[in-house]
Amino acid sequence: MKRRTPFLAVLILILAGCALWQREPLRVSVAGIEPLPGQGLEARFAVQLRIQNPNDKALSFDGISLDLDLAGKSFASGVSDQSGSVPRFGEIVVAVPVTVPALALVRQAIGLARGERLSKIDYEVRGRLGGAVFETLGDIPLPAGLLEPTR
């Protein structure tokens, strides 16, 4: 029995240490989308992400990746080798270039043409900022009459 006591003590200390190292997840939202020059059949955009750090320690990063889904379908992806830091209890805005394959554009256009009247399109953004993983949901409002049925 005496041999188990040190093992249990070490296990408890490790678990307690892990609990102290836990961080709240980053809060990420899409702050804007701007067109970039494309090539061939691809469209390119700069997705601006507002990243908030609700933790008491700054988060340094060296690289960003993201995937953007629209209306539940894969739409764009991108990476950036940017580096920086999100301050403790602070926020930054970073721009990540993404590529939209022509097939994704066609698929979204056909899906919207078949759909009902929409006032917004739901999106999901998943990605990594350095070692931290993030995911966010939202919607993009559409101008009135943009997707009115044709007669």
C-alpha positions in Angstrom: 0.0 0.0 0.0 2.8 2.4 0.7 4.0 2.2 -2.9 0.6 3.5 -4.1 0.6 6.6 -2.0 3.4 8.4 -3.9 1.8 7.5 -7.2 -1.6 8.9 -6.1 0.0 12.0 -4.8 1.9 12.6 -8.1 -1.3 11.9 -10.1 -3.3 14.4 -8.0 -0.6 17.1 -8.5 -0.5 16.5 -12.2 -4.3 16.8 -12.5 -4.3 20.0 -10.4 -1.6 21.5 -12.5 -3.5 20.7 -15.7 -6.6 22.5 -14.3 -4.5 25.6 -13.6 -3.2 25.6 -17.2 -6.7 25.5 -18.8 -7.5 28.5 -20.9 -10.8 29.8 -22.0 -11.3 29.4 -25.7 -10.6 32.4 -28.0 -13.6 34.4 -29.2 -13.4 34.9 -32.9 -15.7 36.8 -35.2 -15.6 37.8 -38.9 -15.0 41.6 -38.9 -15.0 41.9 -42.7 -14.4 40.4 -46.1 -12.5 42.2 -48.8 -11.9 41.1 -52.4 -8.3 40.3 -53.5 -7.0 39.8 -57.0 -7.7 36.2 -58.1 -6.1 33.9 -60.7 -7.9 31.8 -63.3 -11.1 30.3 -62.0 -10.4 31.1 -58.3 -11.7 34.0 -56.3 -9.6 35.4 -53.5 -10.7 37.3 -50.4 -9.1 38.7 -47.2 -11.1 37.6 -44.3 -10.6 39.9 -41.3 -11.0 38.1 -38.0 -11.5 39.9 -34.7 -9.8 37.7 -32.1 -10.5 38.3 -28.4 -8.4 36.6 -25.6 -10.5 36.3 -22.4 -7.5 34.9 -20.5 -5.1 36.5 -18.1 -2.1 35.6 -20.2 -1.2 36.8 -23.7 -1.4 34.3 -26.5 1.6 34.4 -28.9 1.1 32.8 -32.3 3.1 32.1 -35.4 0.7 31.1 -38.2 -3.0 31.1 -38.8 -5.2 28.7 -40.8 -9.0 28.9 -41.4 -11.8 27.1 -43.2 -15.0 29.0 -44.1 -18.3 27.3 -44.7 -21.4 29.1 -46.2 -24.9 27.7 -45.7 -23.4 24.5 -44.4 -21.2 23.9 -47.4 -17.4 24.2 -47.7 -16.6 27.5 -49.4 -13.0 28.8 -48.8 -9.8 28.1 -47.0 -6.6 29.9 -46.3 -3.4 30.1 -44.3 -1.0 32.9 -43.3 2.4 32.9 -41.7 1.7 36.0 -39.7 3.0 36.1 -36.2 2.0 38.2 -33.2 0.3 38.2 -29.9 -3.2 38.6 -28.6 -2.9 40.6 -25.4 -4.3 39.3 -22.1 -8.0 40.4 -21.9 -7.4 42.1 -25.2 -8.2 41.7 -28.9 -6.6 42.1 -32.4 -7.8 42.0 -36.0 -5.9 39.9 -38.4 -6.5 39.5 -42.2 -6.2 36.0 -43.7 -6.2 35.5 -47.4 -8.5 32.7 -48.5 -9.1 31.0 -51.8 -12.5 30.1 -53.2 -12.4 27.4 -55.9 -14.7 28.0 -58.9 -16.6 24.8 -58.1 -17.5 26.2 -54.6 -18.7 29.5 -56.2 -20.9 27.5 -58.7 -22.2 25.2 -55.9 -23.2 28.2 -53.7 -24.9 30.1 -56.6 -26.9 27.0 -57.6 -27.9 26.4 -53.9 -29.0 30.0 -53.5 -30.9 30.0 -56.8 -32.9 27.0 -55.7 -33.6 28.2 -52.2 -36.2 30.4 -50.7 -36.0 34.1 -50.1 -33.1 34.7 -47.8 -32.3 37.7 -45.7 -29.0 36.2 -44.5 -26.5 33.4 -45.1 -25.2 31.3 -42.2 -21.4 30.9 -41.9 -19.0 28.8 -39.9 -15.3 29.6 -39.5 -12.9 27.0 -38.1 -9.2 27.5 -37.7 -6.0 27.5 -35.7 -4.1 30.5 -34.3 -0.7 29.2 -33.4 -1.6 26.2 -31.2 -5.1 27.5 -30.2 -8.1 26.1 -32.1 -11.2 28.2 -32.7 -14.6 27.9 -34.2 -17.4 30.4 -34.6 -20.8 30.6 -36.2 -22.6 33.7 -37.5 -24.6 35.1 -40.4 -24.1 37.5 -43.2 -27.0 39.8 -43.9 -28.0 40.1 -47.6 -29.4 43.3 -49.2 -33.2 43.3 -49.6 -34.3 41.9 -53.0 -31.0 40.3 -53.8 -32.4 36.8 -54.1 -36.0 37.6 -55.1 -37.6 34.9 -57.2 -37.7 35.7 -60.9 -40.9 35.4 -62.8 
